[in-house]
Amino acid sequence: MFARRISIARIDAAGARHACPIRQIDSFAMRNFTNEAVFDDTFPAGDGLLEAGHRVPLERLRLAMEDWFRRKGYLRPEEGLSVEEIAP
């Protein structure tokens, strides 16, 4: 089910990437605030790392995580979120 490894990083105002702490990724993964079953196929695996099934769309995941991170105060208004699949 968790066949893909996905990098989750905060991009600061200067463009530098910072791996998101596992506690922030876990906060998103454990809280089903979206009511979208597609995100049930995710598992926090470490700082900056999420494992996911093939049916999880990356752009939709990025938008949902970015929204959640902003609401929790993990991202500042000038920051963004990078969600990219890591080659096996």
NORRA-V217918 format. One record per residue. N is the residue number from 1. SS is DSSP state (a for helix, b for strand, c for the rest). Layout:
# NORRA-V217918
n=[N	N]
ss=[SS	SS]
This chain:
# NORRA-V217918
n=[1	2	3	4	5	6	7	8	9	10	11	12	13	14	15	16	17	18	19	20	21	22	23	24	25	26	27	28	29	30	31	32	33	34	35	36	37	38	39	40	41	42	43	44	45	46	47	48	49	50	51	52	53	54	55	56	57	58	59	60	61	62	63	64	65	66	67	68	69	70	71	72	73	74	75	76	77	78	79	80	81	82	83	84	85	86	87	88]
ss=[c	c	c	b	b	b	b	b	b	b	b	c	c	c	c	c	b	b	b	c	c	a	a	a	a	a	a	a	a	a	c	c	c	c	c	c	a	a	a	a	a	b	b	b	b	b	c	c	b	b	b	b	c	c	c	c	c	a	a	a	a	a	a	a	a	a	a	a	a	a	a	a	c	c	c	c	c	c	c	b	b	b	b	b	b	b	c	c]
